Amino acid sequence: MKNNIDFQSATVLDQAHTKNNKNLSKILLHILLIAGSFIMVFPFIWTILSSLKNMAQIFVIPPQWIPDPVMWSNYIDSLLAMPFGLAYFNSFYITVVIVLSTLITASMAAYAFAKINFKGANVLFILFLATMMIPKQVTMIPLYLVMDQLGWLDTHLSLVVPGALFNAFAVFLLRQFVMGIPRELEEAAIMDGAGYVRIYWNIILPLIRPALAAIAIFTFLQSWNNFLDPLIYLNTPEKFTVPILLNSFKGLYTANWPLMMAGTVISVIPVLIVYIFSQKQIIEGVAITGIKG
Amino acid sequence: MYRNRPNLWGFLFISPQLIGLLIFSLVPLIYAFTLSFTSWNGFGASEFVGLTNYVSQFQNPDFWKAMLNTIYYMFLVVPIGIFISLLLSIGLNKIRGKEIYRVFFFMPVVTSSVSVGIIFMWILNGDFGILNQLLSYIGIDGPMWLTDTKWVIPSIALLSIWWGLGYNMVIFLAGLQGISQSYYEAASIDGATSFQKFRHITLPLLTPTTFFVTIMTIISSFQVFDQAFVMTQGGPAKASYTIVFHIYEQAFVDFTMGQSSSAAIILFVIILIFTLIQFKLQDRWVFYEK
């Protein structure tokens, strides 16, 4: 009996001990994670700090952490140095057109693949899956030649049309969602005399709204950040998108780090705003789909 | 009526994406194959030259340089990047405030290659960059990261690891969420330690996720271009010249489109092999789990 009590108290003590240990390791883990978070965000903080310095402050050793005086004028200077406003406009409208058309064309194809029993559907769907394996670097030369043939080089059509009409991944992902819609919903609509178009528009689209939101965000990020395509297709600075403009900005202002940092901040702000407002959706979207923005 | 003419309606609904697929993916892929067997140089006539482009590609020191640089980069990014993100996701998995930490770690993923490239050009600047200044505080004389042939690939790898960490973390976290709690409870009853649980439950059940992340990272490593293009233009002395850089340079600087296409097809085959491995293993895991 006594032994038993001893054993019990020993377990209680042991539990208290492990609990303490657990708390301690939790605190340690938090410290590590806070340090890690800081390292992850530091490059952005340093960019902002650097963007507010003048040339004298930026080349100081040891580094001056807080800019003094604060050079807000760097932002005005970099906005004036290059047509950033125009690049913003270009990137913005190209992205909006691509996102909206992708939502429509991809959901149409997804609906057909999931719900319409048409000839060749399986073969064509496999074709869509297979093209997801083709890296864009492999088709970049022929695509350039196709754009040349179409007369689309140095025009925004070279960016907008492929973006709007081809997104195998969106088709694939949306199809999964459409497949999950129960047949009864469609059948009820058919009883009411609805055709394909009405079923697609009134039943399918509203039900896959969450998936459409995820596709919209990813397409936005992909299109806004796209570098290789505009690099190859566009020549005229007035037609540049933000990443390409920033790249040529870099070429022109080498060593003027404050101005370059200000330009970088200007170009990163839209994505960071979108990110801050939709981070939950973006992160969960990646978790579900495994795609990169 | 609804069930009328499913063939017509099916095609109508897929036609925009189907046209896009044909013009912007399938035709270009076939075109790339065809070009790789010709001597075409951007204008004028093109001649069928058989395997000449492939042969000369394999005899081209630049091609091998690019290949070796790319593989070296991959061997840095894949193990280090995956190890850090695995540790991170395990640390985050059951901790309070996970959602807040996630926001910070994921932030770089959404920013463009050009902006992160420029940010790292400044951070890694040999003379005035903050990294070397911080290193000097602890008595380390940092290298000229981006202008030293020995350090340029590790520098780009460092950027890529930072850039992609949040993405891998999210995938790993999803994988960890998928492991049933009952295994851990059963192990606790049997008196398993935390490390034993990690070693015998978490790691094996996370294998599919780890393989997925590994293959995806290998594939994206073979496609590395933007970072090198923005930060170093492939230099110094072609030390950061990657395989996509080689394709780009042969096509849009030298205008040897045929040559360049053969390199593109070689890249395609490499990536295809890794993609197929991924598909094969995925099937196996689904089978094993059932």
Interface residues (C-beta under 8 A of the other chain):
Chain A: K26 L29 H30 L32 L33 G36 S37 M40 V41 P43 F44 W46 T47 S50 I58 F59 I61 P62 P63 I104 T105 A106 M108 A109 Y111 A112 F113 I116 N117 F118 K119 A121 L124 L127 F128 T131 M133 I134 P135 Q137 V138 T139 M140 I141 P142 L143 Y144 L145 V146 V161 P162 A164 L165 F166 N167 A168 V171 E186 A189 I190 G193 A194 G195 Y196 I199 Y200 L221 W224 N225 F227 L228 L231 I232 V242 P243 I244 L246 N247 K250 W257 M260 M261 G263 T264 S267 V268 V271 L272 V274 Y275 Q279 K280 I282 I283 V286 A287 I288 G290 K292 G293
Chain B: M1 Y2 R3 P6 N7 W9 G10 F11 L12 F13 I14 P16 Q17 L18 I19 G20 L21 I23 F24 S25 L26 V27 P28 L29 Y31 A32 L35 L88 G91 L92 I95 G97 E99 Y101 R102 V103 F104 F105 F106 M107 P108 V109 V110 T111 S112 S113 V114 S115 V116 I118 I119 F120 M121 W122 I123 N125 F128 I130 Q133 W162 L165 G166 Y167 V170 I171 L173 A174 F212 M216 I219 S220 F222 Q223 F225 D226 F229 V230 V244 I247 Y248 A251 F252 M257 S260 S261 A264 I265 L267 F268 I271 L272 T275
